[in-house]
Amino acid sequence: MIRPLELYVGLRYVRSREAGFFVSFITWVSLAGVALGVAALITILSVMNGFEGELRGRLLSLSSHATLTAPDPAAPLPDWRAATARIEATPGVVGVAPYVEQQALLTFGGEMSGAVLRGVDPALEPRVSEVDRTMVDGDFASLEPGRDRIVLGRVLAFQLGAGLGDTITVMVPQGEGADGELVPRIRSYTVSGIFEVGLQDHDSVLALVHLADAEALVGRDGPQGLRLEFDDVFRAPAAAAALADSLGLRARDWTQENATYFRAIRIEKTMMTLILLLVVAVAAFNIVATLVMVVRAKRTDIAILRTLGLEPRGVVGVFLSQGIVIGWAGTAFGVVAGLLLAANVESVVPWLERTFGFQILDADVYYITRIPSTIEAGDVVLVAGTAFLLTLLSTIYPALRAARTQPAEALRYE
């Protein structure tokens, strides 16, 4: 515990200019280095949080928070209407919609492309996805039972060269022939809509048809499973697992479906944090150098304080307080600067692009053309705490060295 007298002397040493210009310069460089590292960390982590939220929103725009299926994927979902009513009565559930999903091969005009064929109910699907908001051509409500209509992702439609009103052929590997080989089921559909999410996984592989048409094509009597939407996306995994246990079904949530994406983001955030912490570490080493030089310059002062009765522990407190002040000030300035920059990054980036004549996210290359930012309190506390801890550790060696100063040696030639 640093006592008031030790803190007062330490603050006097921080403000003192007797140690020389070079020591003062290193002190300010150390403070600026800590502030720069903290500000950069908060800004970068906020931007990465923003990209993670943007990616999550696009992934879930056509993917539900969770799905419930029968234990045997090939078996029909037992009594799915009763299960739907029970799920809808569960607190936290926003919507439930049946679906059928099957790998398929789409052909048109000599072009072929693999796709995921998903049968949905147009009346219930908007409760669990945003497909009706992503339509760029045609109408999602045009999917009617028995009309053999299909809605394609924009990239998938481009790959096939198909547009509204074109008739495409859909083949799915269902049924066994006399020799045990799979016999494809083939059906023609008319393109009645095109959607665009802005994510390759949806736009280039997903094709939507009416649930009844999909059941007829794949030979199912009833939906394959239920798609669920919750009021809190982060509670969806636990809530879906609880529902599956109570209904005797199998659950799969959005964190499992998109585990690779979010694992990659976590790894990138971790590595970026470690890299930028090196900036703070360098500043901490500067604090060590500053305090070592101050100790050498203040040997006489330390000796006089010791002869007046100040214990070695008190000397340690003096120099700990000096390093803590530098670290605290740098961390505080860095947090304020980082929060201001992270909160205004969407305004700062366009200004930089206009000023220096470059574009960070080219619309011809990237789906996301703006830099999002989401400030999370946990990240700010972690960054500030880590920076302050590093600066605190950097003061220990110089403080202990100061405490070992012998008054007789320091005053011998004075």
N, C-alpha and C positions, 0 to 999 in steps of 0.2 A: 504494500500500500504506500503510495507516494504521499508524503506529508506536505502541508501548505508551504513550509519554508523551502523544501526541495523543489516544489513546483515553481515558486517565485524565482528562485535562482536559475532554474532551467529556462524560464521565460526570458529572464534578463540576458542569458547567453544567446538565446535565439535572436533577440533584437540587437545584441551587441555587434559593433563593427570593428572592434579592436583586433579581432582575429585576422583581419585582412580581407582584401577584395576577393581573393581566390576562394577562400572558405565561404564567404557570402554567396559567391557565384555558384559554387557547388551545392549549397543549401537550396537556392532557388531552382537549380536544375533538378535536384532530387524531388522537390515539391511538384514541379511541373511534370516530371516523369511519372510520378504516382497519379497525378490528375489526368494526364493523357491516357495512361493505361486503363484507368477506371472508366473514363468517358468512352474510350473505344470499345471496351468490353460490354458496357451497358448498351451502347448503340448497336453493336453487331449482334448481340444476343436478342435484342428487341426486333431487329430486322429478320433474324432467323425464326423467331417466334411468329412474326407476321407471315413469312413464307410458309411455315408449317400450318398455320391456320388457313391460309389461302388454299394450300394443297388439300388439307382435310375437307374444306368446304367443297372443292371441286370433285374430290373422290366420292363424297357422300351425296352429291347432287343427284346422282343416278343409282347410288348404292344405299341400301337401308342401313340403319344402325346395327341391326342383327337379323339373323334368319333362324327359323325353327323348322326342322325337317324330321321325318321319321328316322328311327335308328338305322333302318336299312334304306339307303338312298334310292334304291330301285323300287321300293314299296310305296304305294300311295299313302298320303297323309290321312290317318284315321279320324273320322268325324271332325273335319277341319272347321266347319261352321260353328260347332259348339266351342271348339278351342278358340276361335276368333272372338266369340262373344265373351268368353272368360278372360282372354287377354285384354280386350278393350276395357273391361271393368277394372283392370289393375291400375293403381295410381302410378303416374309417370309415363304411361303409354299414350302416345299422341295418335298413332294410326297403325292399322294392320291391313296387309294386302296379300292375297295369294299370288303365287307365281309358278311358272314352269321354266326351266332353263336347260338348254341343250347345245352342245357343240354342233356347228353346221357349216356347210360349204355353200357359198352364194355364187351364182354365175349370171353374167349378163353380157351379151354381145361378144363372146369369146374371152371375157375377163373372168377370173376366179379369185375369190378371197375367203379365207376362213373367218368365222364370226361366232359370237355367242348369241344364240337365238333365245330371247326371253319372252315368254308369254305373260301378259299382265292384264289386269282389269282396268280399263281407262277411268272408270268411276272411282276406284279405290287407290290407284297408283299415286295420284298427287298427294295422298296422305303420308306416304313414306319416301317420296323423292320429289325432285323439282323438274321432272321431265317436261311438264307443260310450259315451264318458264324458259327452257333451253331451246325451244323450237325456233328455227330460223327460216323454215319453209314448210308449208302445209299445216296440218292440224292434227294434234295428238288424239283428239276426240274422234277422228275419222276411223280409228280402229273399232270395227263393229264385228260381232260374231258372224261367221259364215261369209264375210265379204272378201276374205283373203287379201288384206291390206297389211303393209309393213312400213315401219318407220326406221330409217337408217341414221347412223352417225355420219357427220359431214365428211370425215376422211374416208370412211368405208364407202360412201356413195361416190366420192371422187375416184377411189381406186377401181371401182366397178364401172365408172363412167355412166352411172344411172342418175336420173332425175325424177321429178314428180311425174306420175302417170306411166312410167316405164314398168314393164313386167319383168321381174327377176325370178330365177329358179333357185329354190332352196332344197338342199339335200341333207338329210340327217342319217347317221348310221344306226338304224333300228331294225330289229327283226332278224331272224335266222332262216337261211334257205335250207334246201334238202341236204346239202353237204356240210352244214354247220357254219357256213360263212355268213358274215353280216350282209344283209341286203338293205341298201339305202332306201329310205322313203323320200319321195320327190314331190314337190308341190310348187306351184307358181303363185307369186304374190305381186300385187301392184303397189309401187312406192307411193305412199300418201303423205309422207312427211320426212323432214330431215332436221336433226337436232345437232347442236354443238355445245359441248361443255367447256372445251378448252383444255382437255386432258386426253392424251393419246390412248390411254387404256379404255376410255369410253368411246371416243369419236371414231376410232379405227376398227373396233371389234364388235360393237354392240348393235343388235338389230331387235326391234320390238314388234311383236304381233299381239293380237288379242289372245287372251288366255284360252278360250274355247278352240281357236284355230291351232294353237300350239299343242293342246292336249290331243286333238285329232291327228296332228302330224306325227307326234312321237308315240302315239298309242297309249296314252295315259287316261285313266278314269278318275279325274280329280287332280288338284294341284300337287306340285312336288313339295311345297313348303309355304311358310308364311314369312313375309318381310315385315319387320317391326321398326317403328320410329318412336324415340323417347324424347321427353322434354329436356333431358340433359345427356348430351352425347357421351360424356365421360362416365356416367353411371350405367350406360347401356350394357357393357360386358357383364357386370354383376347382376343386373336386373334380368337380362336375357338368360343367364345361367340358372337363376332361381325359377324363372318361368318354365324352362326346359325340364328341370327336376320335378316340378309339380305336375307337369303334363306328360312326363315320360317321353320327351322328345330330345333331339340333339340340337344344341345351339352353336352358332358360329357368329362372331361379332366383327365389327369393322376393324378392330385392332389386329385380328387374325387374318382377315382378308387382305389388309394392306400393311402387314408387318414389315415387309422389306423396305417400303418407303420411309416409314417412321424410324426404323432402326438406322437407316442411312442418315437421317436428319439428326438423330441423337449422337451418332458418331461424329458428324461434322461439327455439331455444337461443342462437344467435348474437346475435340482437337483444336477448334478455334479458341476456346477458352484457355487451353493450356498454352497455345502460342502467344496470345495476347497477355497472359500472365507473366510472360518473360519480360515484357516492357516494365511491369511493376517490379519484377525481381531486379532488373537492372537499376531502377530507381532506388530500390532498397539497398543495393550495393553502394550506390552513391551516398546514401545516408550513413553507411558504415564509414566510408572515406571521410565524410564531413565531420562526424563525431570523433574519429581518430585524430584528425588535425586539430579540432577544438580542444581535445584532451591535452595534446602536446602544447598548444598555445596557453592553456589555462593551468598548467602544472603548478605555477606559483599560487594561483587562487585556490587550487585544491589543497595544497599544503597548508595555507593559512587557515582554511576552513577546518582542516583536520586538527591543527593546533588549537583552534577555538572550541574543539570538542565534538565536531561532526564525525559521526561514525562512518566506516566504509559503506555500510548499508545506505546511509544518507547520500554519499557521493554517487552511489548507483542510482538512487532515486532522482538526483539532479539531472544526470545525463539520460536516464530513461524518459524523464518528462520532456527533455529537449527533443529527443527522437520521436516521441509520441505526438508532440505538437506538430512537427513537420509531417508525419504520416497522417494525422487527423486532418490537417488543413488540406493536404493533397487529395485525400480521399473525399473530403467534403466538396471541394471544388470539382473533382472529377464526377461525383454523383450528380451535382447540379447541372454541369455541362452535358453529361450523358443523357440525363432525363430531358433536357431542353432539346437536344439534337434528335433523340429518339422520337419525341413527341411531334417534331416538325420535319421529319425526314422526307415526308411526301412533298413538302414545299421546298426543302433545301436541294433535293436532287434535281428537280426541273430547273432551278436557278443555276446550279452548276453546269447542267447540260447546255443551257442557253449561253452562259458566260464563256465556257471553254469550247463550245462547238462540238460536243460528242454526245453519243446516246448510249446509256448503260444497257437498257433492255430494248433491243430492236424489235419492233412489232412484226417484222417479216421473219424473225427467227424464234421469238419467244411468245408463248401464249399470255404470260403475265407481263404487262408493259409498264407497271408501276412498282415501286418498292414499298411493300407494306411494312408496318411496324406495330408490334404489340408489346407493351411494357408489362412485365410480370414482376410483382413485388418480391417474389422469392429469388429471382435472378439478381435484382438490385441489392438485396440484403447479402446474398452469397458473395457477390463481387466486392462490395464494400467491406464485408467482414474479412475476406481473404486478403485484400490489399492492406487493411489495417494490421492484420496478423503478421504479414510479411514485414511491414515496416517496424512493428514492435520487436520481432525477432532480430532485426538488423541492428537494434540498439543495444542488445545484451552484451556483445563482445566489447564495444568501446566503453560501456558503463563499468563492466568488470575491470577493464584495464585501468580506468580512472581510479577505481577503488583501491587498486594495488599500489598507487602512488605513495612513496615514502616521503613524509614531510621533510626529514633531514636531508635527503638527497636533493629534493626539489629546491630547498632554500640554501643549499651549501654556498652557491656563488652569487646569491642575491645580496 
